[in-house]
Amino acid sequence: MEWKDLSIEAKSVVERCWSIHHNRPLTFDFVIGTEFKAGGVSIIPTEDTYNEVLKYQKENPQFDVHRIDERVVVKGNCEYGSWLK
C-alpha cells in the first residue's frame, strides 16, 4: 500500500507521528468514531481508518500501531525521513 492509496483520515493519523517543527517521532491516539481536528478539518476515524493505517504500517514500519478496545495509539519509531537514507 502506498501513501497515495490512503484516505484523508488515514493520512491524517499517520502524519501525526511527526511534527512539522522537528524530525523526532511523536505519539498520537484516537478513539474510533470520535472526531479530531487535522489542519482545521474534522476527521472522524472509523474501523476502516484503523484497518488502512494497520495495512500501511505493515509495509511502512516507520511507526507502530496499537489498539485497546476503541482506542488506537500510533507512534513514530524513528526520525522523520530516516527511511530514505
MDAnalysis code that builds the backbone (N, CA, C; Angstrom):
import MDAnalysis as mda
import numpy as np

u = mda.Universe.empty(255, n_residues=85, atom_resindex=np.repeat(np.arange(85), 3), trajectory=True)
u.add_TopologyAttr("name", ["N", "CA", "C"] * 85)
u.add_TopologyAttr("resid", np.arange(1, 86))
u.add_TopologyAttr("resname", ["MET", "GLU", "TRP", "LYS", "ASP", "LEU", "SER", "ILE", "GLU", "ALA", "LYS", "SER", "VAL", "VAL", "GLU", "ARG", "CYS", "TRP", "SER", "ILE", "HIS", "HIS", "ASN", "ARG", "PRO", "LEU", "THR", "PHE", "ASP", "PHE", "VAL", "ILE", "GLY", "THR", "GLU", "PHE", "LYS", "ALA", "GLY", "GLY", "VAL", "SER", "ILE", "ILE", "PRO", "THR", "GLU", "ASP", "THR", "TYR", "ASN", "GLU", "VAL", "LEU", "LYS", "TYR", "GLN", "LYS", "GLU", "ASN", "PRO", "GLN", "PHE", "ASP", "VAL", "HIS", "ARG", "ILE", "ASP", "GLU", "ARG", "VAL", "VAL", "VAL", "LYS", "GLY", "ASN", "CYS", "GLU", "TYR", "GLY", "SER", "TRP", "LEU", "LYS"])
u.atoms.positions = np.array([
    [0.853, -1.181, 0.000],
    [0.000, 0.000, 0.000],
    [0.895, 1.239, 0.000],
    [0.564, 2.187, -0.855],
    [1.333, 3.414, -0.973],
    [0.571, 4.577, -0.350],
    [1.308, 5.656, -0.081],
    [0.720, 6.855, 0.522],
    [-0.478, 7.335, -0.282],
    [-0.360, 7.343, -1.602],
    [-1.438, 7.846, -2.458],
    [-2.715, 7.022, -2.326],
    [-2.601, 5.797, -1.822],
    [-3.755, 4.917, -1.680],
    [-4.559, 5.174, -0.403],
    [-3.976, 5.934, 0.536],
    [-4.636, 6.164, 1.821],
    [-5.738, 7.209, 1.725],
    [-6.753, 7.041, 2.537],
    [-7.818, 8.043, 2.651],
    [-7.279, 9.256, 3.414],
    [-8.008, 10.344, 3.357],
    [-7.642, 11.556, 4.103],
    [-7.559, 11.248, 5.595],
    [-8.480, 10.439, 6.100],
    [-8.494, 10.095, 7.527],
    [-7.225, 9.341, 7.914],
    [-6.854, 8.339, 7.125],
    [-5.658, 7.547, 7.432],
    [-4.395, 8.398, 7.319],
    [-4.319, 9.240, 6.302],
    [-3.162, 10.133, 6.166],
    [-3.061, 11.053, 7.379],
    [-4.185, 11.570, 7.844],
    [-4.193, 12.465, 8.999],
    [-3.659, 11.778, 10.251],
    [-3.960, 10.502, 10.398],
    [-3.454, 9.736, 11.540],
    [-1.942, 9.542, 11.428],
    [-1.474, 9.065, 10.290],
    [-0.050, 8.779, 10.109],
    [0.782, 10.060, 10.210],
    [0.288, 11.151, 9.660],
    [1.019, 12.418, 9.715],
    [1.253, 12.893, 11.136],
    [0.421, 12.474, 12.056],
    [0.564, 12.886, 13.455],
    [1.732, 12.194, 14.160],
    [2.407, 11.282, 13.488],
    [3.554, 10.590, 14.082],
    [4.806, 11.458, 14.095],
    [4.765, 12.602, 13.394],
    [5.910, 13.512, 13.355],
    [5.398, 14.941, 13.354],
    [6.208, 15.831, 13.859],
    [5.863, 17.247, 13.913],
    [6.350, 17.962, 12.657],
    [5.746, 19.074, 12.337],
    [6.261, 19.878, 11.230],
    [7.441, 20.732, 11.700],
    [7.696, 20.753, 13.016],
    [8.744, 21.601, 13.586],
    [10.047, 20.860, 13.865],
    [10.015, 19.544, 13.873],
    [11.217, 18.753, 14.138],
    [11.029, 17.349, 13.578],
    [12.102, 16.577, 13.515],
    [12.060, 15.237, 12.919],
    [11.813, 14.118, 13.924],
    [11.764, 14.456, 15.203],
    [11.593, 13.427, 16.229],
    [10.181, 12.838, 16.186],
    [10.078, 11.553, 16.466],
    [8.761, 10.909, 16.416],
    [7.843, 11.378, 17.541],
    [6.553, 11.289, 17.284],
    [5.514, 11.651, 18.244],
    [4.557, 10.482, 18.426],
    [3.741, 10.587, 19.445],
    [2.674, 9.618, 19.683],
    [1.337, 10.334, 19.540],
    [0.398, 9.675, 18.909],
    [-0.940, 10.222, 18.728],
    [-1.939, 9.112, 18.997],
    [-2.992, 9.431, 19.726],
    [-4.026, 8.415, 19.916],
    [-5.384, 9.002, 19.557],
    [-6.260, 8.099, 19.149],
    [-7.618, 8.497, 18.793],
    [-8.566, 7.381, 19.184],
    [-9.815, 7.740, 19.252],
    [-10.864, 6.776, 19.554],
    [-11.723, 6.643, 18.295],
    [-11.928, 5.418, 17.873],
    [-12.741, 5.167, 16.687],
    [-14.131, 5.768, 16.895],
    [-14.556, 6.568, 15.919],
    [-15.863, 7.215, 15.990],
    [-15.863, 8.561, 16.690],
    [-14.698, 9.007, 17.205],
    [-14.608, 10.281, 17.907],
    [-13.819, 11.276, 17.064],
    [-14.401, 12.427, 16.843],
    [-13.822, 13.449, 15.978],
    [-12.516, 14.018, 16.534],
    [-11.577, 14.323, 15.616],
    [-10.411, 15.134, 15.956],
    [-10.160, 16.090, 14.794],
    [-9.405, 17.143, 15.055],
    [-9.110, 18.147, 14.032],
    [-7.740, 17.884, 13.429],
    [-7.635, 18.011, 12.129],
    [-6.371, 17.866, 11.410],
    [-6.307, 18.978, 10.375],
    [-5.435, 19.948, 10.607],
    [-5.319, 21.059, 9.674],
    [-6.612, 21.828, 9.502],
    [-7.383, 21.951, 10.569],
    [-8.639, 22.677, 10.516],
    [-9.805, 21.882, 9.956],
    [-9.564, 20.619, 9.613],
    [-10.608, 19.754, 9.064],
    [-11.013, 18.742, 10.127],
    [-12.301, 18.491, 10.245],
    [-12.794, 17.484, 11.191],
    [-12.634, 16.098, 10.600],
    [-12.005, 15.228, 11.362],
    [-11.797, 13.839, 10.963],
    [-12.518, 12.948, 11.967],
    [-13.291, 12.013, 11.469],
    [-13.925, 11.020, 12.344],
    [-13.409, 9.658, 11.897],
    [-12.401, 9.122, 12.602],
    [-11.836, 7.833, 12.205],
    [-12.823, 6.692, 12.442],
    [-12.823, 5.764, 11.506],
    [-13.715, 4.609, 11.577],
    [-12.888, 3.332, 11.677],
    [-13.572, 2.231, 11.716],
    [-12.914, 0.924, 11.684],
    [-12.082, 0.795, 10.406],
    [-12.596, 1.322, 9.298],
    [-11.853, 1.301, 8.039],
    [-10.565, 2.117, 8.126],
    [-10.613, 3.243, 8.827],
    [-9.417, 4.061, 9.019],
    [-8.352, 3.254, 9.744],
    [-8.748, 2.612, 10.824],
    [-7.811, 1.778, 11.583],
    [-7.217, 0.683, 10.691],
    [-8.053, -0.004, 9.932],
    [-7.569, -1.089, 9.064],
    [-6.598, -0.577, 8.004],
    [-6.873, 0.596, 7.458],
    [-5.976, 1.205, 6.468],
    [-4.620, 1.525, 7.082],
    [-4.644, 2.155, 8.257],
    [-3.395, 2.521, 8.945],
    [-2.594, 1.266, 9.266],
    [-3.258, 0.242, 9.740],
    [-2.583, -1.010, 10.076],
    [-1.971, -1.648, 8.833],
    [-2.701, -1.677, 7.744],
    [-2.192, -2.246, 6.494],
    [-0.994, -1.441, 5.978],
    [-1.094, -0.113, 6.040],
    [0.003, 0.740, 5.594],
    [1.245, 0.514, 6.466],
    [1.049, 0.366, 7.766],
    [2.169, 0.171, 8.696],
    [2.918, -1.128, 8.412],
    [2.225, -2.158, 7.980],
    [2.880, -3.442, 7.709],
    [3.901, -3.326, 6.591],
    [3.655, -2.425, 5.641],
    [4.585, -2.226, 4.529],
    [5.513, -1.035, 4.753],
    [5.197, -0.211, 5.731],
    [5.957, 1.006, 6.038],
    [6.151, 1.081, 7.551],
    [7.086, 0.312, 8.089],
    [7.194, 0.146, 9.546],
    [7.866, 1.302, 10.293],
    [7.738, 2.526, 9.801],
    [8.332, 3.675, 10.481],
    [7.507, 4.131, 11.678],
    [6.373, 3.496, 11.885],
    [5.537, 3.830, 13.033],
    [4.870, 2.559, 13.547],
    [4.455, 2.614, 14.790],
    [3.806, 1.474, 15.437],
    [2.325, 1.793, 15.645],
    [1.504, 0.749, 15.617],
    [0.066, 0.891, 15.832],
    [-0.351, -0.112, 16.899],
    [-1.021, 0.390, 17.932],
    [-1.533, -0.476, 18.999],
    [-2.994, -0.118, 19.239],
    [-3.797, -1.131, 19.506],
    [-5.215, -0.898, 19.743],
    [-5.647, -1.547, 21.048],
    [-6.405, -0.780, 21.832],
    [-7.019, -1.273, 23.058],
    [-8.485, -0.876, 22.975],
    [-9.331, -1.851, 22.717],
    [-10.761, -1.609, 22.501],
    [-10.942, -0.615, 21.351],
    [-11.542, 0.525, 21.606],
    [-11.777, 1.521, 20.551],
    [-10.663, 2.570, 20.482],
    [-9.713, 2.512, 21.380],
    [-8.600, 3.471, 21.403],
    [-7.441, 2.929, 20.581],
    [-6.929, 3.765, 19.688],
    [-5.809, 3.386, 18.827],
    [-4.665, 4.357, 19.099],
    [-3.459, 3.805, 19.292],
    [-2.268, 4.617, 19.525],
    [-1.309, 4.386, 18.371],
    [-0.876, 5.477, 17.742],
    [0.133, 5.405, 16.688],
    [1.341, 6.195, 17.159],
    [2.517, 5.667, 16.874],
    [3.736, 6.308, 17.363],
    [4.845, 6.125, 16.338],
    [5.475, 7.224, 15.971],
    [6.643, 7.132, 15.121],
    [7.754, 6.409, 15.868],
    [8.525, 5.596, 15.188],
    [9.592, 4.866, 15.875],
    [10.980, 5.219, 15.343],
    [11.057, 6.311, 14.571],
    [12.335, 6.778, 14.048],
    [12.188, 8.246, 13.663],
    [13.308, 8.894, 13.381],
    [13.226, 10.282, 12.933],
    [12.587, 10.331, 11.551],
    [11.831, 11.387, 11.298],
    [11.164, 11.554, 10.017],
    [12.205, 11.562, 8.895],
    [11.951, 10.789, 7.848],
    [12.812, 10.751, 6.686],
    [13.995, 9.813, 6.786],
    [14.226, 9.224, 7.961],
    [15.385, 8.329, 8.113],
    [15.277, 7.099, 7.202],
    [14.086, 6.727, 6.807],
    [13.895, 5.568, 5.928],
    [14.322, 5.867, 4.493],
    [14.598, 7.128, 4.182],
    [15.027, 7.488, 2.831],
    [16.539, 7.361, 2.632],
    [17.250, 7.179, 3.722],
    [18.731, 7.127, 3.658],
    [19.227, 5.780, 3.233],
])
